[in-house]
Amino acid sequence: MGEFELIDRFFAALGATRRDVTQGVGDDAAIMQVPAGHELVTCVDTLVEGRHFPMDADAYDIGWRALAVNLSDLAAMGAVPAWAMLALTLPELDEEWVDGFARGLGKLAAQFGVALVGGDTTRGPMTLSVSAMGFVPTGTALRRSGARPGDLVYVTGWPGDAAAGLALLQGRLEGHGANRGALEHKFRHPEPRVAFGQGLRGVASACVDVSDGLAQDLGRIAAASGVGAVIRARELPLSRALYTLAGENAARGYALAGGDDYELLFTAPPSARAQIGALAAKVGAPACHCIGEIVAGKGVRVLAERGEIPLPRGWDHFSPT
Amino acid sequence: MGEFELIDRFFAALGATRRDVTQGVGDDAAIMQVPAGHELVTCVDTLVEGRHFPMDADAYDIGWRALAVNLSDLAAMGAVPAWAMLALTLPELDEEWVDGFARGLGKLAAQFGVALVGGDTTRGPMTLSVSAMGFVPTGTALRRSGARPGDLVYVTGWPGDAAAGLALLQGRLEGHGANRGALEHKFRHPEPRVAFGQGLRGVASACVDVSDGLAQDLGRIAAASGVGAVIRARELPLSRALYTLAGENAARGYALAGGDDYELLFTAPPSARAQIGALAAKVGAPACHCIGEIVAGKGVRVLAERGEIPLPRGWDHFSPT
């Protein structure tokens, strides 16, 4: 079977879901319509086997993750996701694997109305690269650079859960039962905060998604905005599952430095506090917590009851870790 | 050095070249403006070391090719290229390699005014995936599906040169001097026919770029349009370099089945003949030759002086070749 039939067979059903797709998979390029008065928002993320997911991960979970990390980037811009392209490099044509992958990717795509409009399948070491596209009303996208001293720092959901889930899967953390299941699920099926991100347009002053670790990603807002940031360790939201399995100290470590959360981390002036509280309820997202504030200066500091906690390093793909 | 600094350092200069880029590399996603009355055109292509380019290829040439194959897809749609994103997976951080790669990609990007708006650099087996974006006035994109019986079939440039250039580089073909140099150059630095493709809007009835071999790619037009096609072998344009080094028979084989040409292969009604002749002169593209016609039925046949030539297979990435 040729590469083109492969793409056609497994991914065709993921393509024909939107009226704004003039031409999907099947020509030299795809043709889409960006609505008038909107800007195009695009991103790309690559997953490498053994680096971004365990070697024995389910194909379904990998497909889900490959799209989820990109939708999370769009969410952090406040964008409406619309289309995706897939560059799939596989060592061999394992149809069962491709079927599972397509189902995982397709499940999340359907959840957010995303159409797969292009793809390229090649033979080689397993590498999955997805580019996602969406749009925002012109001028309303959330950027990293708008945080100002006095702004409060918020995070959605329960940071650290996904990193603890991975640690459980890899045997670096022990645990059983419902708590274990909950944390593993958070790693395996991250939920991009798409509706929450759109709700933050006109409210948040800066936003990123937490992919490399909360402290490190907050550092990106600080650097882009030319400000500093303080995290109050006691305000960090810790899920009961994480707290129970890991204990408070380790749980804080996962929350601060663990990657793969794909929650939204954002800043907003204190006047927006009520609006933000209402937003979580409105969009049905998980809780959203204020964890610190933006200050003059630079860098990120974490303050605990007994002084400053040394800043943990997040996951840097080219660092020797 | 972290992955983000790597991207920033080598690729920052390729990003800030267009006014329609609201946010380039450096946030969770890029933000761009598609002009009013235009549709977005997007594509993605992956290059795998040893499969899409020789293991010892220059980094500069790889960078050029990674973008060229995508701009060629946009050209085949008649699109104006605008933006690109790069997913770069590398086994190690070889700064000299990345520098050469960025220069090759940057040279071609500058030639066509393309801004690099996003990227993701990860560690792993070498894989390069570029997605390119451009636009066309709404409804004017060239598709594969518009060929009708009676249309003539055209190809730009000198098909087969690039495949012969690769054969020379790999020692499968022998040759020396200027002819060798000319063919190797055609393989190493394919020139996407961007201006020609735009000139074909409203003129061509169907269009693809020649990436997998002329006969196979014409088969894609035939299949998408529900028609057959005939190539007249004696009308195949053969460059003097190819003819001289390979001889007529092998030269025709390279022209019909050799990949990597990145010329445009298109169909148009006979009434457009003069317009097409003028187009090549107008955009400064290489010669454009009529090589056959569209017929009722299906499939592609190649007719020579003494009957039909068995159809060569193009390069299929998942076929055992």
Interface residues (C-beta under 8 A of the other chain):
Chain A: M1 G2 E3 L6 T22 Q23 G26 D27 D28 A29 A30 I31 M32 Q33 V34 A36 E39 L40 V41 T42 C43 V44 D45 T46 V48 E49 R51 H52 D73 L74 A76 M77 A79 W83 M85 L86 A87 T89 L93 V117 G118 G119 D120 T121 T122 R123 G124 P125 T127 S129 S131 A132 M133 V136 T138 A141 R143 R144 S145 C207 V208 D209 A224 D316 H317 F318 S319
Chain B: M1 G2 E3 L6 T22 Q23 G26 D27 D28 A29 A30 I31 M32 Q33 V34 A36 E39 L40 V41 T42 C43 V44 D45 T46 V48 E49 R51 H52 D73 L74 A76 M77 A79 W83 M85 L86 A87 T89 L93 V117 G118 G119 D120 T121 T122 R123 G124 P125 T127 S129 S131 A132 M133 V136 T138 A141 R143 R144 S145 C207 V208 D209 A224 D316 H317 F318 S319
